[in-house]
């Protein structure tokens, strides 16, 4: 898959929704390392939406569930500051 095909594929499923959670930004490096090793590049998206929070969106719900086992649950989906 070429880079433009990956970009178009990701944008297609992002428009349809996807499965997402927020994670405290202090854990972003650990989370990114896990995602790069376990999920196809075109099947996830991350964005910084609020200070100290990163939103992770996955194409497949199974990837989200596996991702949420990486860190302690108290760091996921915290209230916005």
TORKOL-552753 format. One record per residue (C-alpha): x, y, z; residue in one letter. Coordinates in nm, 3 decimals, m for minus. Each point is the difference from the previous one (the first is absolute). Example, Ala and Ser with C-alpha at 12.3 -4.5 7.8 and 13.67 -1.06 7.14 Angstrom:
BEGIN
<rec X="1.230" Y="m0.450" Z="0.780" residuo="A"/>
<rec X="0.137" Y="0.344" Z="m0.066" residuo="S"/>
END
This chain:
BEGIN
<rec X="0.000" Y="0.000" Z="0.000" residuo="X"/>
<rec X="0.145" Y="0.337" Z="m0.100" residuo="X"/>
<rec X="0.004" Y="0.292" Z="0.246" residuo="X"/>
<rec X="m0.288" Y="0.174" Z="m0.179" residuo="X"/>
<rec X="m0.204" Y="m0.322" Z="0.003" residuo="X"/>
<rec X="0.059" Y="m0.033" Z="0.377" residuo="X"/>
<rec X="m0.106" Y="0.363" Z="0.048" residuo="X"/>
<rec X="m0.319" Y="m0.046" Z="m0.204" residuo="X"/>
<rec X="m0.082" Y="m0.330" Z="0.170" residuo="X"/>
<rec X="0.042" Y="0.154" Z="0.347" residuo="X"/>
<rec X="m0.212" Y="0.302" Z="m0.088" residuo="X"/>
<rec X="m0.276" Y="m0.226" Z="m0.136" residuo="X"/>
<rec X="m0.046" Y="m0.197" Z="0.322" residuo="X"/>
<rec X="0.052" Y="0.311" Z="0.219" residuo="X"/>
<rec X="m0.297" Y="0.165" Z="m0.173" residuo="X"/>
<rec X="m0.209" Y="m0.305" Z="0.085" residuo="X"/>
<rec X="0.097" Y="0.014" Z="0.366" residuo="X"/>
<rec X="0.251" Y="m0.245" Z="0.138" residuo="X"/>
<rec X="0.057" Y="m0.089" Z="0.366" residuo="X"/>
<rec X="0.178" Y="0.249" Z="0.225" residuo="X"/>
<rec X="0.121" Y="0.080" Z="0.348" residuo="X"/>
<rec X="0.212" Y="0.269" Z="0.160" residuo="X"/>
<rec X="0.323" Y="m0.068" Z="0.184" residuo="X"/>
<rec X="0.212" Y="0.224" Z="0.222" residuo="X"/>
<rec X="0.279" Y="0.153" Z="m0.209" residuo="X"/>
<rec X="0.275" Y="m0.115" Z="0.241" residuo="X"/>
<rec X="m0.060" Y="m0.352" Z="m0.130" residuo="X"/>
<rec X="0.003" Y="0.092" Z="m0.368" residuo="X"/>
<rec X="0.349" Y="m0.139" Z="m0.071" residuo="X"/>
<rec X="m0.081" Y="m0.338" Z="0.152" residuo="X"/>
<rec X="m0.336" Y="m0.012" Z="m0.180" residuo="X"/>
<rec X="0.150" Y="0.101" Z="m0.334" residuo="X"/>
<rec X="0.267" Y="m0.268" Z="0.029" residuo="X"/>
<rec X="m0.267" Y="m0.264" Z="0.063" residuo="X"/>
<rec X="m0.222" Y="0.121" Z="m0.285" residuo="X"/>
<rec X="0.285" Y="0.004" Z="m0.251" residuo="X"/>
<rec X="0.085" Y="m0.360" Z="0.091" residuo="X"/>
<rec X="m0.356" Y="m0.135" Z="0.006" residuo="X"/>
<rec X="m0.226" Y="0.199" Z="m0.235" residuo="X"/>
<rec X="0.024" Y="0.075" Z="m0.372" residuo="X"/>
<rec X="0.096" Y="0.366" Z="m0.061" residuo="X"/>
<rec X="m0.317" Y="0.069" Z="m0.199" residuo="X"/>
<rec X="m0.222" Y="m0.146" Z="0.276" residuo="X"/>
<rec X="0.060" Y="0.256" Z="0.275" residuo="X"/>
<rec X="0.008" Y="0.376" Z="0.046" residuo="X"/>
<rec X="0.116" Y="0.213" Z="0.292" residuo="X"/>
<rec X="m0.072" Y="0.364" Z="0.068" residuo="X"/>
<rec X="0.068" Y="0.243" Z="0.282" residuo="X"/>
<rec X="m0.339" Y="0.144" Z="0.084" residuo="X"/>
<rec X="0.046" Y="0.147" Z="0.347" residuo="X"/>
<rec X="0.305" Y="0.078" Z="0.211" residuo="X"/>
<rec X="0.135" Y="m0.321" Z="0.150" residuo="X"/>
<rec X="m0.235" Y="m0.223" Z="m0.202" residuo="X"/>
<rec X="0.054" Y="m0.189" Z="m0.323" residuo="X"/>
<rec X="m0.294" Y="m0.150" Z="m0.186" residuo="X"/>
<rec X="0.071" Y="m0.338" Z="m0.158" residuo="X"/>
<rec X="m0.242" Y="m0.122" Z="m0.266" residuo="X"/>
<rec X="0.008" Y="m0.351" Z="m0.142" residuo="X"/>
<rec X="m0.173" Y="m0.151" Z="m0.300" residuo="X"/>
<rec X="m0.073" Y="m0.327" Z="0.184" residuo="X"/>
<rec X="m0.150" Y="m0.033" Z="0.347" residuo="X"/>
<rec X="0.228" Y="m0.295" Z="0.078" residuo="X"/>
<rec X="0.304" Y="0.226" Z="m0.046" residuo="X"/>
<rec X="m0.149" Y="0.253" Z="0.243" residuo="X"/>
<rec X="m0.066" Y="m0.268" Z="0.262" residuo="X"/>
<rec X="0.355" Y="m0.136" Z="m0.030" residuo="X"/>
<rec X="0.139" Y="0.355" Z="0.015" residuo="X"/>
<rec X="m0.189" Y="0.071" Z="0.323" residuo="X"/>
<rec X="0.180" Y="m0.290" Z="0.168" residuo="X"/>
<rec X="0.336" Y="0.175" Z="m0.046" residuo="X"/>
<rec X="m0.032" Y="0.256" Z="0.282" residuo="X"/>
<rec X="m0.189" Y="0.031" Z="0.326" residuo="X"/>
<rec X="m0.372" Y="0.070" Z="m0.049" residuo="X"/>
<rec X="0.014" Y="0.317" Z="0.210" residuo="X"/>
<rec X="0.196" Y="0.174" Z="m0.279" residuo="X"/>
<rec X="m0.271" Y="m0.056" Z="m0.263" residuo="X"/>
<rec X="m0.295" Y="0.229" Z="m0.070" residuo="X"/>
<rec X="0.074" Y="0.247" Z="0.279" residuo="X"/>
<rec X="m0.211" Y="0.312" Z="0.036" residuo="X"/>
<rec X="0.117" Y="0.291" Z="m0.211" residuo="X"/>
<rec X="0.195" Y="0.268" Z="0.183" residuo="X"/>
END
